[in-house]
């Protein structure tokens, strides 16, 4: 089991930037693939970005490519967001999937993850 806490959300004008952080504790962080998801009111939770256990393999939702960057270090995962648009407004969630020491995949389905943070609100005004 790993515990996740998201921080960094807030209110920003269109075109602005935010950096989200996910702090992990409880188990060996390097044994987990990680992801960012978001959910707007009345919509399904959607994949934003995913990263493998080593940080060497990652992927993005098409609409955020070139604007968002996912990364990780010893015990943190990040989502750097630039050129934010109103349609990026959502609660952003950090997620973890235990993969052990031999799996280097990233995952883009919410059902692939079993541990979630409580989310951080990102609001982009026009």
Rosetta blueprint (number, residue, H / E / L):
1 X L
2 X L
3 X E
4 X E
5 X E
6 X E
7 X E
8 X L
9 X L
10 X E
11 X E
12 X E
13 X E
14 X L
15 X L
16 X L
17 X L
18 X E
19 X E
20 X E
21 X E
22 X E
23 X E
24 X E
25 X E
26 X L
27 X L
28 X L
29 X H
30 X H
31 X H
32 X E
33 X E
34 X E
35 X E
36 X E
37 X E
38 X E
39 X E
40 X L
41 X L
42 X L
43 X L
44 X L
45 X L
46 X E
47 X E
48 X E
49 X E
50 X E
51 X E
52 X L
53 X L
54 X L
55 X L
56 X L
57 X L
58 X E
59 X E
60 X E
61 X L
62 X H
63 X H
64 X H
65 X L
66 X L
67 X L
68 X E
69 X E
70 X E
71 X E
72 X E
73 X L
74 X L
75 X L
76 X E
77 X E
78 X E
79 X E
80 X E
81 X E
82 X L
83 X L
84 X L
85 X L
86 X H
87 X H
88 X H
89 X L
90 X E
91 X E
92 X E
93 X E
94 X E
95 X E
96 X E
97 X E
98 X E
99 X L
100 X L
101 X L
102 X L
103 X L
104 X L
105 X L
106 X L
107 X L
108 X L
109 X L
110 X H
111 X H
112 X H
113 X L
114 X L
115 X E
116 X E
117 X L
118 X L
119 X L
120 X E
121 X E
122 X E
123 X E
124 X E
125 X E
126 X L
